[in-house]
Protein backbone atom coordinates (compact mmCIF):
# COMPACT_ATOMS: atom_id res chain seq x y z
CA UNK A 1 0.00 0.00 0.00
CA UNK A 2 1.44 3.35 -1.04
CA UNK A 3 1.57 6.21 1.47
CA UNK A 4 3.10 8.99 -0.67
CA UNK A 5 6.17 9.01 1.59
CA UNK A 6 8.24 10.69 -1.13
CA UNK A 7 5.65 12.92 -2.76
CA UNK A 8 7.37 15.98 -4.23
CA UNK A 9 10.88 14.62 -3.66
CA UNK A 10 13.49 14.34 -6.42
CA UNK A 11 16.43 11.96 -6.63
CA UNK A 12 19.07 10.01 -8.51
CA UNK A 13 19.35 6.23 -8.42
CA UNK A 14 22.68 4.63 -9.36
CA UNK A 15 23.20 1.01 -10.32
CA UNK A 16 19.93 -0.51 -11.56
CA UNK A 17 21.09 -3.37 -13.80
CA UNK A 18 18.11 -5.71 -14.08
CA UNK A 19 14.97 -6.73 -12.24
CA UNK A 20 17.00 -8.63 -9.60
CA UNK A 21 18.97 -5.58 -8.46
CA UNK A 22 18.20 -3.68 -5.29
CA UNK A 23 18.45 -0.37 -7.16
CA UNK A 24 15.82 -1.58 -9.65
CA UNK A 25 13.41 -2.55 -6.89
CA UNK A 26 14.13 0.72 -5.08
CA UNK A 27 13.22 2.70 -8.19
CA UNK A 28 9.85 0.93 -8.37
CA UNK A 29 9.19 1.51 -4.66
CA UNK A 30 10.20 5.18 -4.84
CA UNK A 31 7.89 5.63 -7.84
CA UNK A 32 5.09 3.95 -5.90
CA UNK A 33 5.66 6.35 -2.99
CA UNK A 34 5.42 9.44 -5.18
CA UNK A 35 9.08 10.26 -5.75
CA UNK A 36 10.57 11.35 -9.07
CA UNK A 37 14.11 10.53 -10.12
CA UNK A 38 16.62 9.94 -12.87
CA UNK A 39 18.38 6.62 -13.38
CA UNK A 40 22.06 6.24 -14.08
CA UNK A 41 24.67 3.58 -14.66
CA UNK A 42 28.03 3.20 -16.36
CA UNK A 43 27.89 2.81 -20.16
CA UNK A 44 29.05 -0.83 -20.06
CA UNK A 45 26.44 -1.71 -17.41
CA UNK A 46 23.75 -0.02 -19.50
CA UNK A 47 24.66 -2.20 -22.46
CA UNK A 48 24.57 -5.35 -20.33
CA UNK A 49 21.41 -4.57 -18.38
CA UNK A 50 17.80 -3.54 -18.87
CA UNK A 51 17.80 -0.05 -17.39
CA UNK A 52 15.84 1.43 -20.30
CA UNK A 53 12.96 -0.94 -19.53
CA UNK A 54 12.95 0.36 -15.96
CA UNK A 55 13.01 3.97 -17.14
CA UNK A 56 9.97 3.30 -19.30
CA UNK A 57 8.12 1.67 -16.41
CA UNK A 58 8.94 4.61 -14.13
CA UNK A 59 8.37 7.29 -16.78
CA UNK A 60 11.81 8.75 -16.27
CA UNK A 61 15.11 9.39 -18.02
CA UNK A 62 18.41 7.49 -18.04
CA UNK A 63 21.59 9.55 -17.89
CA UNK A 64 24.75 7.60 -18.64
CA UNK A 65 27.53 8.27 -16.12
CA UNK A 66 30.72 6.61 -15.00
CA UNK A 67 30.61 7.15 -11.23
CA UNK A 68 34.42 7.28 -11.11
CA UNK A 69 34.44 10.31 -13.46
CA UNK A 70 34.01 13.73 -11.86
CA UNK A 71 33.04 15.20 -15.23
CA UNK A 72 30.31 12.59 -15.75
CA UNK A 73 28.98 13.14 -12.24
CA UNK A 74 28.83 16.90 -12.72
CA UNK A 75 26.87 16.38 -15.92
CA UNK A 76 24.59 13.85 -14.19
CA UNK A 77 23.65 16.15 -11.30
CA UNK A 78 23.23 19.18 -13.56
CA UNK A 79 20.99 17.36 -16.04
CA UNK A 80 19.02 15.66 -13.26
CA UNK A 81 18.18 18.99 -11.66
CA UNK A 82 17.11 20.34 -15.05
CA UNK A 83 14.91 17.33 -15.84
CA UNK A 84 13.38 17.07 -12.36
CA UNK A 85 12.83 20.78 -11.90
CA UNK A 86 14.92 21.48 -8.85
CA UNK A 87 17.51 20.34 -6.35
CA UNK A 88 17.92 16.74 -5.25
CA UNK A 89 16.37 15.18 -2.13
CA UNK A 90 17.74 11.64 -2.30
CA UNK A 91 20.55 9.62 -3.88
CA UNK A 92 21.17 5.86 -3.91
CA UNK A 93 24.69 4.53 -4.52
CA UNK A 94 24.27 0.88 -5.49
CA UNK A 95 27.61 0.31 -7.18
CA UNK A 96 30.21 -2.38 -6.61
CA UNK A 97 32.63 -4.33 -8.77
CA UNK A 98 35.91 -6.16 -8.22
CA UNK A 99 38.02 -7.20 -11.20
CA UNK A 100 39.98 -9.49 -8.86
CA UNK A 101 36.81 -11.35 -7.87
CA UNK A 102 35.61 -11.51 -11.46
CA UNK A 103 38.94 -13.00 -12.51
CA UNK A 104 39.00 -15.48 -9.61
CA UNK A 105 42.11 -14.04 -7.96
CA UNK A 106 42.83 -15.29 -4.44
CA UNK A 107 43.48 -12.80 -1.64
CA UNK A 108 47.18 -13.69 -1.54
CA UNK A 109 47.55 -13.14 -5.25
CA UNK A 110 45.87 -9.77 -5.84
CA UNK A 111 46.44 -7.73 -8.96
CA UNK A 112 47.02 -4.32 -7.36
CA UNK A 113 45.91 -2.32 -10.38
CA UNK A 114 42.63 -4.20 -10.21
CA UNK A 115 42.55 -3.71 -6.42
CA UNK A 116 42.70 0.06 -6.91
CA UNK A 117 39.95 -0.25 -9.53
CA UNK A 118 37.79 -2.07 -6.98
CA UNK A 119 38.28 0.76 -4.48
CA UNK A 120 37.63 3.44 -7.11
CA UNK A 121 34.41 1.89 -8.40
CA UNK A 122 32.99 0.51 -5.16
CA UNK A 123 33.98 3.13 -2.57
CA UNK A 124 35.78 6.23 -3.85
CA UNK A 125 32.90 6.77 -6.29
CA UNK A 126 30.71 7.46 -3.24
CA UNK A 127 33.01 10.27 -2.13
CA UNK A 128 33.02 11.65 -5.66
CA UNK A 129 29.20 11.67 -5.71
CA UNK A 130 29.04 13.44 -2.34
CA UNK A 131 31.70 15.98 -3.28
CA UNK A 132 30.05 16.71 -6.63
CA UNK A 133 26.69 17.23 -4.92
CA UNK A 134 28.30 19.64 -2.46
CA UNK A 135 30.25 21.62 -5.06
CA UNK A 136 27.17 22.04 -7.25
CA UNK A 137 24.98 22.83 -4.23
CA UNK A 138 22.70 20.15 -5.67
CA UNK A 139 21.11 18.85 -2.46
CA UNK A 140 18.08 20.24 -0.68
CA UNK A 141 18.25 20.61 3.09
CA UNK A 142 17.32 17.40 4.92
CA UNK A 143 18.21 15.35 1.86
CA UNK A 144 19.23 11.71 2.22
CA UNK A 145 22.15 9.94 0.52
CA UNK A 146 22.43 6.16 0.88
CA UNK A 147 24.93 3.49 -0.15
CA UNK A 148 24.72 -0.30 0.04
CA UNK A 149 27.28 -2.20 2.10
CA UNK A 150 27.86 -5.71 3.45
CA UNK A 151 29.01 -7.16 6.78
CA UNK A 152 32.30 -8.26 5.21
CA UNK A 153 33.39 -4.69 6.04
CA UNK A 154 33.63 -5.88 9.66
CA UNK A 155 34.10 -9.65 9.38
CA UNK A 156 36.26 -11.97 7.33
CA UNK A 157 34.56 -13.86 4.49
CA UNK A 158 36.38 -16.15 2.07
CA UNK A 159 36.20 -15.13 -1.57
CA UNK A 160 35.01 -11.57 -0.78
CA UNK A 161 38.68 -10.47 -0.97
CA UNK A 162 39.24 -6.79 -1.88
CA UNK A 163 35.53 -5.95 -1.81
CA UNK A 164 35.74 -6.21 1.99
CA UNK A 165 38.15 -3.28 2.06
CA UNK A 166 35.99 -1.38 -0.42
CA UNK A 167 32.93 -1.78 1.80
CA UNK A 168 34.88 -0.73 4.90
CA UNK A 169 36.01 2.41 3.06
CA UNK A 170 32.46 3.06 1.84
CA UNK A 171 31.16 3.03 5.41
CA UNK A 172 33.98 5.29 6.59
CA UNK A 173 33.20 7.81 3.83
CA UNK A 174 29.57 7.86 4.96
CA UNK A 175 30.62 8.77 8.49
CA UNK A 176 33.16 11.42 7.50
CA UNK A 177 31.10 13.08 4.79
CA UNK A 178 27.95 12.64 6.85
CA UNK A 179 29.42 14.88 9.54
CA UNK A 180 30.39 17.48 6.93
CA UNK A 181 27.11 17.46 5.00
CA UNK A 182 25.02 17.61 8.17
CA UNK A 183 26.70 20.85 9.17
CA UNK A 184 26.60 22.33 5.68
CA UNK A 185 23.07 21.47 4.55
CA UNK A 186 21.49 19.12 7.10
CA UNK A 187 21.95 16.36 4.51
CA UNK A 188 22.20 12.90 6.04
CA UNK A 189 24.51 10.18 4.76
CA UNK A 190 24.16 6.51 5.69
CA UNK A 191 24.99 3.01 4.53
CA UNK A 192 22.79 -0.08 4.72
CA UNK A 193 24.52 -3.40 5.43
CA UNK A 194 22.25 -5.78 3.57
CA UNK A 195 21.82 -9.56 3.85
CA UNK A 196 23.33 -11.65 1.07
CA UNK A 197 20.93 -10.95 -1.78
CA UNK A 198 20.40 -12.92 -4.98
CA UNK A 199 21.30 -10.15 -7.41
CA UNK A 200 23.27 -10.51 -10.63
CA UNK A 201 26.31 -8.95 -8.92
CA UNK A 202 26.03 -11.08 -5.78
CA UNK A 203 25.72 -14.29 -7.73
CA UNK A 204 29.10 -13.58 -9.31
CA UNK A 205 30.93 -14.19 -6.02
CA UNK A 206 32.33 -17.69 -5.60
CA UNK A 207 30.49 -19.62 -2.90
CA UNK A 208 27.59 -17.14 -2.83
CA UNK A 209 24.94 -19.83 -2.38
CA UNK A 210 26.74 -21.05 0.76
CA UNK A 211 26.97 -17.45 2.07
CA UNK A 212 23.26 -17.06 1.44
CA UNK A 213 22.18 -20.30 3.12
CA UNK A 214 24.47 -19.78 6.12
CA UNK A 215 23.17 -16.24 6.71
CA UNK A 216 19.60 -17.43 6.34
CA UNK A 217 20.10 -20.07 9.03
CA UNK A 218 21.88 -17.57 11.29
CA UNK A 219 19.23 -14.84 10.97
CA UNK A 220 16.22 -15.15 13.28
CA UNK A 221 14.05 -13.41 10.69
CA UNK A 222 15.82 -14.96 7.72
CA UNK A 223 17.65 -13.01 5.04
CA UNK A 224 16.25 -9.62 4.09
CA UNK A 225 15.16 -9.67 0.45
CA UNK A 226 15.89 -7.07 -2.21
CA UNK A 227 12.27 -5.94 -1.89
CA UNK A 228 12.69 -5.52 1.86
CA UNK A 229 15.83 -3.47 1.28
CA UNK A 230 14.07 -1.26 -1.27
CA UNK A 231 11.36 -0.51 1.28
CA UNK A 232 13.97 0.34 3.93
CA UNK A 233 15.83 2.64 1.55
CA UNK A 234 12.55 4.37 0.72
CA UNK A 235 11.91 5.03 4.41
CA UNK A 236 15.47 6.34 4.74
CA UNK A 237 14.74 8.79 1.92
CA UNK A 238 11.61 10.01 3.70
CA UNK A 239 11.14 12.72 6.32
CA UNK A 240 10.51 10.06 8.97
CA UNK A 241 14.28 9.49 9.29
CA UNK A 242 15.50 13.10 9.31
CA UNK A 243 17.72 12.65 12.37
CA UNK A 244 19.49 9.47 11.22
CA UNK A 245 22.95 10.10 9.79
CA UNK A 246 26.51 8.72 9.75
CA UNK A 247 25.19 5.23 10.48
CA UNK A 248 25.85 1.80 9.05
CA UNK A 249 22.37 0.33 9.36
CA UNK A 250 22.17 -3.45 9.67
CA UNK A 251 19.38 -4.83 7.50
CA UNK A 252 19.98 -8.53 7.88
CA UNK A 253 17.18 -10.26 9.78
CA UNK A 254 19.21 -10.17 13.00
CA UNK A 255 22.29 -11.92 11.59
CA UNK A 256 24.78 -9.35 12.91
CA UNK A 257 23.56 -9.73 16.52
CA UNK A 258 23.24 -13.51 16.58
CA UNK A 259 25.80 -15.87 18.10
CA UNK A 260 24.17 -19.11 16.91
CA UNK A 261 20.63 -20.21 16.16
CA UNK A 262 18.89 -23.44 17.10
CA UNK A 263 18.62 -24.20 13.39
CA UNK A 264 22.39 -24.07 13.08
CA UNK A 265 22.83 -26.19 16.24
CA UNK A 266 20.47 -28.78 14.80
CA UNK A 267 22.32 -28.75 11.47
CA UNK A 268 25.73 -29.25 13.12
CA UNK A 269 24.41 -31.96 15.45
CA UNK A 270 23.44 -34.25 12.59
N, C-alpha and C positions, 0 to 999 in steps of 0.2 A: 504493500500500500504506500503510495507516494504521499509525502507531507510537505512538499515544496521547501525543503530545507535549504536549497541553494537558489531559490528564486531571485533573479536579478544579479547573480554573481557570475563573474567571467573568469576563465582559466585556460591553462595550457596543460595538455596531457602528453607526456613523453612515453614512448616505448610500446604502444599497442601493435603487436605483430599479427596475432590471429585470435580466434574466438576463445582459445585456452588461456590467453594472457590476462594477468590481473589488470593491466592498464585498459585492455579492451572492456572487461567487465565493469571497471570503474567508470569508463566513459558512458556506458549504458545506464548505470545507476545515477550518475550525475545528471544525465539528460532527464531521467525519470523524476529527479528531485528539482528540476527547474533551472539547472545551471546551463550556461552556454560556454563553449570552449573551442579552441583549435586543437588539432591533433598533429603530432610531429614524430618523426623517426629519421634515422640516418638513411641516406639514399639506398644503400645495399639492403637494409632491412625492409624498406618499402618495396623493393623489387621481389623479395622473398615472401613477404607477408600479404595480408589482405586488408590493409588499413583503409584503402579507398572504399571498400564495402562498408566498413564501420562509419566512415565519414558520411556516406549516403544515408545510412540508417539513423544517424544523429543529426542530419541536416547541417553539416559543418564543413570546414575546409581543412585540408592537409597542407602543412607547410614543411617542406623537406629541410632538415637541419642536422648537421653533424654536431652532437653535443660537446665534442672536444674542440670545436672551432668557435672562437670568440666572435668572429665575423658572422657566422651562421646564426649564433644565438642572438646577436644584436638585431639581425634581420627578422628572426622569429618573433621576438618580443615586440618589435616595432610594427610588424604586419599584423600580429595578433591584436594589438590594441586598436589598430585601424579597423580591422574586420569586426571586432566585438564591440566597438564603440566606447572604449574607455580603458582605464587601468585594470590590472589583473588582481583577482581575489584569491586564486588558488593555483598551485602548480603541483603536478605529480612527476617525480623522477622515478621511472621504472626501467632502468638501464643497467645492464651488466653483461660482460663478456670477457672470457679469458682465453686467449690463443693457446696458452699452455695446456689448459684443460681440454680444449678442442683437439689439440694434437696429441693428447694422451701422455704429456710429460709428467714424470714423477717429481715430487717436491724436492728431492735431492739432485735433480737434473733439470733445473729451470733454465729456460732461455730468457736472459735478463732483458733483452729488448722487448720480448713479448710480455714479460712481467710488468715493465713500465707501461705497456699498452693496456694491460688489465687495469692498472691503477688509474690511468688517464680516462678510460672509457667508463669504468664502474664507480669511481669515487671522485676524482678531480673534476669530472664533468659537473658534479653537483655544486662544487665551489664556483665553477665558471657560470653556471646558471644563476646562482645567488648573486654573484658579483655583477653580472650583466643586468639583472633586475634592479639592483641598487643604483648602478651608474645611470641607467635610463629612467630612474624614478618610476618604474613600471608597476609597482605594487601599491594597492590601496592599503590604508591603515587596517589593522586586524586581519590582514591576509594570512593564508596558511600555505606553507610549502612542505611537501612530504616526499620522503624517499623510502624505498623498500630495502630492507636488510635481512639478515639471517643470523641465527645464533652461533654460527661458526665464527663470528666476530669475537666471541668470548670463549668458545670451546673448540677443542681440536676435533676435526672430522677428516677421515681419510678421503682422498680424492678431491677435496675442496680446494686444496693447495693455495695458490696466490689469491684466489677470490676471498679467502678468509681475511687477509690483510686489507684488501679493497673494502670489504664491508666494515672492518674496524675503523678505517680512515673515513668512510662515509658517515658513520655515527659520530666520530669526532668533529667532522666539519659541521654537522647539524648542531652540535653543542656550541661550538665557537662562533659560527655565523648566527646561530639563534640568539645568542647574547647581544651581538651587534645589531641585528635587524630589529630586535625588540625595542632597543633604545632609540633607534633611528625612526622607525615607522610602526611600532607595535605589531610587526609581522612575526608570526610564530613559525618555527622550523623544527620538524620532528622526523624521526624515522620509525618505521613499523618493522619489527622483527617477526616475519611471517613463518608459519609452519611450512615444512616441505610441501610444495604445491605442484601438481601435475601440469606444468606449462611446457611449451616447446623448449624453452631455455633450460628449465630444471631437468627435463628428461635427458638432456645432453651430458649430464654429469654421471660418470661411471658409478655404479652401485646405487643409483637414485632410488630404485624400488625398495632396496633394503633400508635406506634412510627413511623413506616414507612409512614403511610398515613399522619400523622401530619407534618412530615418533608417535605414530597412531596408537601403539600399545602403551606408550609412556605418557600419554596425554589423557587426563581424566575425561575431558570432553571430546577427545579425538582431534585429529588434525583440522585446523581451520581451512575452509575451502577458499578458492579464488573469489567466489561470490561473497563469502563472509568478509574477506579482506576488502573488497570493493565497498561494501556497506560501511565498514569501519573507516576507510579513507573518506568516504562521503561525510560521515559525522565529523571527522577531523577538519574537513573543509568548512563546516558550518559554524554558526555563531555560538553553538552550544559548547564549544571547546576553546573559547577565546583565551583562556588563561593557561593553556597547556602549551609549553614550548621547551625546547632543548632536551626532549625526552627520547629515549629508545623504547618504544611501546611494544611489549610482548603480546603478540596475537597468535597464540599457539596452543589453545585448548588446555593450558596449564602445564605444558611440557617443561618449561623453564623453572618451575617451582616444585617439580616432582622428583623425589629420590628414586622410588620404584613403585610400580603398580602391581596389584594382585594378578592382573593379566600376565605381566611379565614374570612374576614369581611362578605362576602356574606353567608358563611356557618353559621356563628353565628347569622346572622340577620333573619334566617328562623324561 
